[in-house]
């Protein structure tokens, strides 16, 4: 069995590795006391067996649209045999386990509450689509080729074709009610399409102006989502 001390060492290395090339540089290791406090707050909502903080790897990064709150990523190899991390948002006002529904996100938007501006609305859109699974699957915001997990050995010609359609989230305009409209390229199952993402001042998200770009990308439909 993984020793508690080894789990803490692995957790620090996990957060440090995320700061390397290609990783998010804002991940930080969660100390054991903080993990214990978080799991105590989340325990009623955690599926399956309880997570023992002594054997849980945890890292955290700030969420600029939720002042005073952060995204927490949890892995416990002794319990979570599927290998998929659990994610939660935690801070002074709320601690919520993300369960793939928009209800949790919208509850956070009211409770924290959300504080959107032109500088963080892109981060919120990335967070929302990574955290929320639709009735028929995830909608992945794709801004670069590295955001796509290609199945097998990707064909270079297909990669060039896909890359020609990709772009970072574009802030198109702000409306008079404090909301925003962004242009995005989105992968759903194995199809790539363009869409306008509307974000209301309260964080409500909707899509419009969908346009199919490529019906077949060649991606792995089981690509895990990086929240």
N, C-alpha and C positions, 0 to 999 in steps of 0.2 A: 504493500500500500504506500502511496505517496506520503512522505512525512510532512508534517505541518511546516517545518522550517524550509523544506524543499519547495513547498507550494509558494511560500512568500518569495523565495529566490526566483522561482520561475515567473511569478507575477511581475516582479521588478524587470526581469529580462524581457518579458512580453511587452510591457509598456515602452521599454527602451528601444526594442526592435521596431516599434511603430514609428519612431522618430528617424528611422533610416530612410534610404532612398525609396521613394514610392509610397511611404507610409504617412499617416497623419501625424504631424509634429506636435499636436496639442494633447495627445494621450499622456496621462500620468498614472503612476502606480497608486493604488489605494492601500493605505496602511491597514493592518489587521483590525485595529479598533474601529476604524471607519467602516470596514466591511461588516463587522459584527453589528454595528448600529444600523446599517442599511438593511441587513437581512432581518433584523428584529422588526423593522418597519414594514418590510415587504412580505414577511412570512405567511400571512393569511392568503395572499394572492399567488404564491409560488406553486406551480403545478408539480405533482410527483413528490418524491421524498424531499425532506428539508435539506437545504444546503448548509453543510458545516463550514463556518467561516475559516476554520483552521486549514481547510483543504480547498478553498475557493480562490481562484485567480481573479483579480479584479483590477480594472483600470477605468479611468474617468477622463472626461474632457468637457469643457464648458459649452453651454448652449447659449449663445448671445441673445437669442430672442426670448429666453426664459431667465430673467435677471435672478442671480443668486442660486441658480439650479444647474445641474450638470447631467450629462449622459453617463451612465455606469454600465460597463460590460462585464458579465460574470461568466466564468467557466469553472465547473467542478468535475474533473475527470472521474471521480468515484461515483457520481450520481448521474450526470448528464452524458449518458453513453452515446447519444446521437451526435455528439461533437459540436452541436450548435450552441453558441453562447446565448445567454439571456441578457436582455437589455432593460434598463429602468431609468427613469428620470427622478432625480432626488435633489432636495434642497430644503430650505427652512419651511416653506409653505406646503410642499407636497412630496410624496414618494410613491411613484406609480410604476408598476411593471408593465412594459409594452407587450401587448398580447396580439398584435396584428390588426386590431380594430381601430377605426377612427374615433370611437367613443372615448378611449383613454386619452388620445391627443387633445380632443376638444374639451375634455374635462380639465386637463392641464392648462389649456388656453384660458379657461375661466378662473381657475384656482390660483395660478401663479401671480398674476395673469400674463398673457403673452404681450410682448412689447416689440412690435414690428417696425422696421424702418428700412430705407433703401439700402443700407449697408448689411442687413442681416436677413432680408427676405429670401435670398437665394439659399442660404444655409437652412432656413425653415423648410423650403420646398424640398431640398435634398433629404432632410430629416423626415418629413411627412411621407414621402413616397417610399422611403426605406422602411419606415416603421409600420406602415399600413398596407395590409394585403386586401385586395378586392375580392369579390365573390368568386372570380374565375382565375385569380392569381395576382402576382405582383406587377406593378407598373414601375419599371426601373428608369430613372432619369440617367441618360447616357450622355456624357460630355466629351469623352475621349475613348479611344480603342481599349485602353486598360480597364474601362468600366464594364467590358463585356468578357464573359468567360466563354471562349469559343470551344466548341466540342471537337475533340481530337486535335489533329494538326491543322491549324487554320490555313486556308488558302490565301497566299499573298494578294492575289488579284481581288478576292472577295474582301479582304481587309481594306484595301485601297478604296474599293467601292463603298464600303460602309463608312470609312473615315471621311469621305467627301461630303457626307450628309451631317456629320456631327459638329456640334458647336457648344460652347459653354452656355449656361442659362443666360438669356438676354432679358434684362429688365426693360420691357417695352414702354410701360407708362405707369403712372400712379393715378388712381381715380380720386374724385373729390371727396370720397367717404373714408379715406385713409387706407384703401386697399391698393393692390398692385396687380399688374398683368405681366407675365413673362412668357417668352418663347422657349420651348424645350424640345429636345429629341428624346423620345421615350421608347424603350424596348418592352414589348408585351409578348410573352411566350417567345416566339422566334421572329416576330415582326417589328420593324422599326417604323415609327411614325412621328410626325411633327404635330405639336399642339400648342395652344395658348393655355397657360395655367393661370387662373384667376385666384388671387388670395385676398380675402376680405380682411378688414381691420381686426376682426376677432379670430383670424386664423382659419376660417372656413375655406376649403379648397375645392375648386371645380375645374373642369377642362372643357375647351371648346375648340372649334376650327381644326379638328383632327384631319391629318392628311397622311395617307400611307406613303412611305418612302421606299421601303424594301419589304417584301412579304417574307423573305427568307434571309436571315442573317448568318445562320450557321452556329448559333449560340447553344450552350448547354442550358436547357430549361430549368435545371436544378441548381443554377448558380446561386450561391448564398448571398444574401444582401448585407452590405456593409453599412450599418446604421451610422 
